[in-house]
Amino acid sequence: MTKLTNPQSRHSLNQADVKKGQSVLIHAAAGGVGSIAVQLVKWRGAHVVATASKQNHDLVHSLGADSVIDYLQEEFGSMVKGVDVAADCPRMNEN
C-alpha cells in the first residue's frame, strides 16, 4: 500500500506505475490529497475504487471515481478484491 502525502502524491503514483486498465483503491478520497489522487489516477485511465463517508460520495464520483465505498458503514476489505494499487491518503481531520 502506498501512503500518499500532498507533496509526494504525483511522485508516489509515478512509482506505483499506474497504467490504463488497472484498478486502484484510494482511501480518504474526499480529502485534499485523496481528491488529487482520484483525478490523477483517473487521468491515467485506471478504474478508481474510493473510500469516503456517505456525505462525500457525490463529490468523489464527480472527481472521477468509478465506485465509492462508505468506510463508516461498509467493510471495504471484503468488498474490494484484485486491485492493482492501493493508496492510503491521510485525513487531516477525523470528524
C-alpha positions in Angstrom: 0.0 0.0 0.0 1.3 3.4 -0.9 0.8 6.2 1.7 0.4 9.5 -0.1 1.0 12.9 1.2 0.4 16.1 -0.8 4.0 16.9 -1.9 4.6 13.4 -2.9 1.3 12.3 -4.4 2.4 12.6 -8.0 5.8 11.0 -7.3 4.2 8.1 -5.4 1.7 7.5 -8.2 4.6 7.5 -10.7 6.4 4.9 -8.5 3.3 2.8 -8.4 3.4 2.9 -12.2 -0.4 3.1 -12.6 -1.5 2.3 -16.1 -4.6 2.3 -18.2 -6.9 -0.5 -17.3 -5.6 -1.1 -13.8 -7.7 -0.9 -10.7 -6.7 1.4 -7.9 -8.2 1.7 -4.4 -7.9 5.2 -2.9 -8.6 5.6 0.8 -9.9 9.0 2.1 -10.7 10.1 -1.4 -12.7 13.2 -0.4 -9.7 14.8 1.4 -7.2 17.2 -0.1 -4.7 14.5 -1.0 -7.3 11.9 -1.9 -9.2 14.2 -4.3 -6.0 14.9 -6.2 -5.1 11.2 -6.3 -8.6 10.2 -7.7 -8.1 12.7 -10.5 -4.5 11.7 -11.3 -5.3 8.0 -11.3 -8.4 8.5 -13.5 -6.4 10.7 -15.9 -4.1 7.7 -16.3 -7.0 5.6 -17.4 -7.3 3.4 -14.3 -10.6 2.1 -12.7 -10.9 4.0 -9.4 -12.4 2.5 -6.3 -12.6 5.0 -3.5 -13.5 5.2 0.2 -15.3 8.2 1.7 -18.1 9.0 4.0 -21.6 8.8 2.5 -21.9 12.6 2.6 -19.0 12.9 0.2 -20.0 10.2 -2.4 -21.3 12.7 -4.9 -18.1 14.8 -4.7 -15.8 11.7 -5.1 -17.9 10.5 -8.1 -17.6 14.0 -9.7 -13.8 13.7 -9.3 -13.8 10.6 -11.4 -14.2 7.6 -9.0 -16.0 4.7 -10.6 -17.3 3.4 -7.3 -17.3 4.8 -3.8 -17.5 2.8 -0.5 -18.8 4.3 2.7 -16.0 3.4 5.1 -18.2 4.2 8.1 -20.9 1.7 7.1 -19.2 -0.9 5.0 -16.2 -3.2 5.4 -14.3 -2.4 2.3 -11.8 -5.2 2.8 -14.5 -7.8 2.0 -15.8 -5.7 -0.9 -12.7 -4.9 -2.8 -10.7 -7.7 -4.4 -8.0 -7.7 -7.0 -6.9 -4.1 -7.1 -3.5 -3.4 -8.6 -2.6 -0.5 -6.4 -3.9 0.7 -3.0 -3.2 4.3 -1.9 -3.8 5.5 1.7 -4.3 9.2 1.7 -4.0 10.7 5.2 -7.0 12.5 6.7 -6.2 15.8 8.4 -9.4 15.9 10.4 -11.2 12.8 11.8 -14.7 14.2 12.3 
